[in-house]
Amino acid sequence: MTALDGPYFGKIAVLPTLHEKDSVITPIFQSELGIQVKVASIDTDQFGTFAGEIPRTMSQLDTAIAKARAAIASTGIPLAIASEGTIGPNPLIPIASSDLETMVFVDSEQELVIHESYRSEEITAARKIFRPGDNLDEFLRKADFPAHALIVRTEHALPIPPVKGIRDRAVLVQAIQDLSSDLGSVIVESDLRASFSPSRMRNIAACARLLARRIASLCPQCNTAGWGSVSPVFGLPCADCGSSVDSAVRADQYGCGKCEHRQFFARAATVAEARFCDSCNP
């Protein structure tokens, strides 16, 4: 199916963003779906900030949906795109960081929510405690400064706002001096807002491509947009002892967000390796 054939060709979708996510999302949705993207003037910081002044109170997916619905409510446009990111330890390699981006497309007229997620280890996320006068050189190389901006904030929950979006060394040194005056040290960390983190912006673009392709995929039952993988099906017999290995994926489940139609596609593997079996390898 081409963009010209899609159900949303020529439609307008609003995008709530304070941090220039439209720079990567707009061209993807325009070229792949024929959707025009309009930035909505929404304070997305109300849903949580990376620096922690405002904690995120909902799940990552629910936060993205809330942003989209807020944009729909403020503009009256029934279609919205929104994203939410989480940067933290890689679930498989805890000592490494990863970026999990979730993006949603909400069609309020159909009460339809389509979403995709993308995880990448390609994220610059540095953090270290500094005192005035400490050598910054090694940390700044690791943080890819000034291409990636930095934040300086206090170590404890004090009513002192962080200094964000730092891309100048003199500003960084002054911020460390100013914010450490009471406690002696501060936290210097990557500014993970999209417009200040080129590596995160690339991951947002990758997530947007996945979402656009899912929107272009129509349900074989009701022809609604958003057909795609909803969850894996677990459970394969152990190749050695035959016991069920519940962590092994047996099939992929595809589904529709509108009519609940489901299809199952078996994976190539019919048995699980013994090293994953709790009986063989307790």
C-alpha positions as CSV (number, residue, x, y, z in Angstrom):
1,M,0.0,0.0,0.0
2,T,1.3,3.5,-0.9
3,A,0.7,6.7,1.1
4,L,-1.9,7.7,-1.5
5,D,-3.9,4.5,-0.6
6,G,-3.8,5.0,3.1
7,P,-6.8,6.0,5.3
8,Y,-5.0,9.0,6.6
9,F,-3.6,10.5,3.4
10,G,-4.0,14.3,3.4
11,K,-5.1,14.4,7.0
12,I,-3.5,16.6,9.7
13,A,-2.2,15.2,12.9
14,V,-1.0,17.3,15.9
15,L,2.2,16.7,17.7
16,P,2.8,18.1,21.2
17,T,6.5,18.8,21.6
18,L,8.7,21.4,23.2
19,H,11.9,19.9,21.9
20,E,11.7,19.9,18.1
21,K,10.7,16.3,17.7
22,D,8.7,17.5,14.6
23,S,12.1,17.9,12.8
24,V,12.3,14.1,12.4
25,I,8.7,12.9,12.8
26,T,7.2,15.3,10.2
27,P,9.1,14.1,7.1
28,I,8.5,10.4,8.0
29,F,4.8,10.8,8.4
30,Q,4.5,13.0,5.3
31,S,6.5,10.7,3.0
32,E,5.2,7.3,4.3
33,L,1.6,8.2,5.1
34,G,0.8,11.5,3.5
35,I,0.0,13.0,6.9
36,Q,0.7,16.6,7.6
37,V,2.1,17.2,11.1
38,K,1.2,20.4,13.0
39,V,3.0,21.2,16.3
40,A,0.6,21.7,19.2
41,S,1.4,24.3,21.8
42,I,1.3,22.0,24.8
43,D,3.5,22.1,27.9
44,T,4.6,18.5,27.7
45,D,6.8,19.0,30.8
46,Q,3.7,18.7,32.9
47,F,3.8,15.0,32.2
48,G,7.3,14.6,33.6
49,T,10.9,15.9,33.0
50,F,14.2,14.1,32.5
51,A,15.9,16.3,35.1
52,G,13.3,15.1,37.7
53,E,11.8,18.4,38.8
54,I,8.4,17.1,37.7
55,P,8.2,13.3,38.2
56,R,6.4,11.1,35.6
57,T,3.4,9.6,37.3
58,M,2.1,7.3,34.6
59,S,3.6,4.5,32.6
60,Q,5.6,5.4,29.5
61,L,2.8,4.4,27.1
62,D,0.1,6.1,29.2
63,T,2.1,9.3,29.3
64,A,2.5,9.3,25.5
65,I,-1.3,8.8,25.1
66,A,-2.0,11.5,27.6
67,K,0.2,13.9,25.7
68,A,-1.7,13.0,22.4
69,R,-5.1,13.5,24.0
70,A,-4.1,16.8,25.5
71,A,-3.1,18.0,22.0
72,I,-6.4,16.8,20.6
73,A,-8.3,18.6,23.3
74,S,-6.4,21.9,22.8
75,T,-6.6,22.0,19.0
76,G,-9.8,20.2,18.2
77,I,-7.9,18.1,15.6
78,P,-8.9,14.5,16.1
79,L,-5.5,12.9,15.2
80,A,-2.4,13.2,17.3
81,I,1.1,11.8,17.5
82,A,3.1,11.8,20.7
83,S,6.2,10.2,22.1
84,E,7.8,9.4,25.5
85,G,11.3,8.2,26.2
86,T,13.0,6.3,29.1
87,I,16.8,6.2,29.4
88,G,18.1,3.7,31.9
89,P,20.1,0.4,32.3
90,N,19.9,-2.0,29.5
91,P,17.7,-5.0,30.7
92,L,20.2,-7.5,29.1
93,I,23.4,-5.6,30.0
94,P,22.6,-3.6,33.2
95,I,26.0,-1.8,33.2
96,A,25.1,-0.2,29.8
97,S,22.5,2.4,29.1
98,S,19.7,2.0,26.6
99,D,17.0,4.3,25.2
100,L,13.4,3.0,25.0
101,E,11.2,5.2,22.9
102,T,7.5,4.8,22.7
103,M,5.3,6.6,20.1
104,V,1.6,6.7,19.7
105,F,-0.9,7.7,17.1
106,V,-4.4,8.5,18.5
107,D,-7.5,8.7,16.3
108,S,-10.1,10.1,18.7
109,E,-13.0,9.7,16.2
110,Q,-12.4,6.0,16.0
111,E,-11.2,5.7,19.6
112,L,-8.1,4.0,18.2
113,V,-4.6,4.0,19.7
114,I,-1.7,2.7,17.7
115,H,1.7,2.5,19.3
116,E,5.2,1.2,18.7
117,S,8.4,1.1,20.8
118,Y,12.1,1.1,19.8
119,R,15.0,0.3,22.1
120,S,18.6,1.3,21.3
121,E,21.9,1.1,23.0
122,E,23.0,4.0,20.8
123,I,22.4,6.7,23.4
124,T,24.8,9.2,24.9
125,A,23.9,9.3,28.6
126,A,26.7,10.4,31.0
127,R,26.5,11.3,34.6
128,K,29.1,12.3,37.3
129,I,29.4,14.2,40.5
130,F,31.7,17.2,40.4
131,R,33.1,19.9,42.7
132,P,34.3,23.3,41.6
133,G,37.8,23.0,40.1
134,D,37.5,19.3,39.1
135,N,38.9,18.2,35.8
136,L,36.1,17.9,33.2
137,D,38.0,16.7,30.1
138,E,37.5,13.0,30.3
139,F,33.8,13.3,31.2
140,L,33.1,15.8,28.4
141,R,34.6,13.4,25.9
142,K,32.4,10.6,27.1
143,A,29.4,13.0,27.1
144,D,30.1,14.1,23.5
145,F,30.0,17.7,24.7
146,P,29.1,20.1,23.2
147,A,27.2,18.2,20.5
148,H,25.2,16.7,23.4
149,A,24.1,19.3,25.9
150,L,24.5,18.9,29.7
151,I,22.5,19.6,32.8
152,V,23.9,20.7,36.2
153,R,21.7,20.0,39.2
154,T,22.0,19.6,43.0
155,E,22.5,16.1,44.5
156,H,19.5,16.5,46.8
157,A,15.9,17.7,46.5
158,L,16.5,21.4,47.1
159,P,14.4,24.2,45.6
160,I,17.2,25.2,43.3
161,P,16.3,24.8,39.6
162,P,18.8,22.9,37.4
163,V,20.7,24.6,34.7
164,K,19.8,22.9,31.4
165,G,20.8,23.0,27.8
166,I,24.5,23.8,28.5
167,R,26.7,23.7,25.4
168,D,29.4,26.2,26.4
169,R,32.3,25.2,28.7
170,A,32.4,28.5,30.5
171,V,28.6,28.3,31.3
172,L,29.2,24.7,32.6
173,V,32.0,25.8,34.9
174,Q,30.0,28.7,36.2
175,A,26.9,26.5,36.8
176,I,29.0,24.0,38.8
177,Q,30.3,26.9,40.9
178,D,26.9,28.4,41.5
179,L,25.0,25.3,42.3
180,S,27.7,23.7,44.5
181,S,27.9,26.7,46.9
182,D,25.8,25.1,49.6
183,L,26.6,21.4,49.3
184,G,30.1,21.4,47.8
185,S,29.2,19.2,44.8
186,V,26.7,18.8,42.0
187,I,25.5,16.3,39.4
188,V,26.5,16.9,35.8
189,E,24.6,14.8,33.4
190,S,23.4,14.5,29.8
191,D,20.5,16.7,28.8
192,L,18.2,14.0,27.4
193,R,15.6,16.3,25.9
194,A,15.3,15.5,22.2
195,S,16.5,18.9,20.9
196,F,19.6,18.6,23.1
197,S,20.5,15.0,22.4
198,P,21.2,14.0,18.8
199,S,21.6,10.3,19.7
200,R,18.1,10.3,21.2
201,M,16.6,12.2,18.3
202,R,17.9,9.5,16.0
203,N,16.1,6.9,18.1
204,I,12.9,8.9,18.0
205,A,13.2,8.9,14.2
206,A,13.6,5.1,14.2
207,C,10.5,4.7,16.4
208,A,8.5,7.1,14.1
209,R,9.4,4.9,11.1
210,L,8.1,1.8,12.9
211,L,4.9,3.6,13.9
212,A,4.3,4.9,10.3
213,R,4.7,1.4,8.9
214,R,2.3,0.0,11.4
215,I,-0.3,2.7,10.6
216,A,0.1,1.7,7.0
217,S,-0.7,-1.9,7.8
218,L,-4.4,-2.6,7.7
219,C,-6.3,-5.3,9.6
220,P,-7.2,-8.2,7.3
221,Q,-10.6,-8.5,9.0
222,C,-11.9,-4.9,9.3
223,N,-9.4,-2.8,7.3
224,T,-8.5,-0.6,10.2
225,A,-5.0,0.9,10.4
226,G,-2.5,-0.5,12.9
227,W,-2.3,-4.2,12.3
228,G,0.9,-5.7,13.7
229,S,2.6,-7.6,16.5
230,V,0.9,-7.3,19.8
231,S,2.7,-9.9,22.0
232,P,4.8,-13.0,21.6
233,V,3.5,-16.5,22.6
234,F,5.9,-18.2,25.0
235,G,6.6,-21.9,25.7
236,L,8.8,-24.4,23.8
237,P,9.9,-27.9,24.9
238,C,13.5,-28.3,26.0
239,A,15.6,-30.0,23.3
240,D,17.1,-32.4,25.9
241,C,14.4,-33.2,28.5
242,G,11.2,-32.0,26.9
243,S,10.2,-29.8,29.8
244,S,8.5,-26.5,29.0
245,V,10.8,-23.5,28.7
246,D,8.5,-20.7,29.5
247,S,10.9,-17.9,28.4
248,A,11.3,-19.3,24.9
249,V,9.1,-17.6,22.2
250,R,7.0,-20.1,20.2
251,A,5.1,-17.7,18.0
252,D,4.3,-14.0,17.3
253,Q,0.8,-12.8,17.8
254,Y,-0.5,-10.1,15.4
255,G,-3.6,-8.1,16.2
256,C,-6.0,-5.2,15.5
257,G,-6.7,-2.4,17.9
258,K,-10.2,-2.0,16.7
259,C,-11.9,-5.4,16.1
260,E,-9.6,-7.6,18.3
261,H,-8.8,-9.9,15.3
262,R,-5.7,-12.1,16.0
263,Q,-3.4,-14.2,13.9
264,F,-0.5,-16.4,15.1
265,F,2.7,-16.9,13.2
266,A,5.0,-19.7,14.4
267,R,8.7,-19.0,14.7
268,A,11.3,-21.3,13.1
269,A,12.5,-22.8,16.4
270,T,10.4,-25.8,17.6
271,V,12.5,-26.6,20.7
272,A,14.5,-24.5,23.2
273,E,18.2,-24.9,24.0
274,A,18.9,-26.8,27.2
275,R,20.9,-23.9,28.6
276,F,17.6,-22.0,29.0
277,C,15.8,-24.9,30.7
278,D,15.2,-24.6,34.5
279,S,15.3,-28.4,34.8
280,C,18.5,-29.0,32.8
281,N,20.2,-25.8,34.0
282,P,18.7,-24.8,37.3
